Amino acid sequence: MKKIPTFKTEAEEQAFWASHDSTEYVDWSTAKRVVFPNLKPSTQTISLRLPQAMLEELKLLANKRDVPYQSLLKIFLSERIESEFQRHEGKLARV
C-alpha cells in the first residue's frame, strides 16, 4: 500500500482523491461500516439576489410544506443539479 499524503487543506485532499485510486492507499477488505449521525456537510454562505416576487412565492411554497424557505431552496437546487447531471450523463464532470 502507498502512504496517504498529508494535506494542508480540504480542497487539496479533494483534488488528490479525485485523481487517485483509493485501492492503492487503503485495504478495503479490512474496512468496517460506520455511521456518523451528527456529521454536517461543509457549507459556504453566499449572497443571492432574487426578484421580490420570486422570494415571496418561494416563501409561500415553503410555508405550505412547513419548512424554512432557505431549506426549500436548497432542496430545489439539489434536485435540479441532480437532474442536470443525469440528463447530461458523462458530458458534465462532477467536481
Residue pairs with C-beta under 8 A, 6 or more apart in sequence:
1 24
1 25
1 26
1 27
2 24
2 25
3 25
4 25
4 26
5 16
7 13
7 16
10 42
18 95
22 28
50 58
55 69
58 69
58 72
58 73
59 69
61 69
61 72
62 68
62 69
62 71
62 72
65 72
67 75
84 92
85 92
85 94
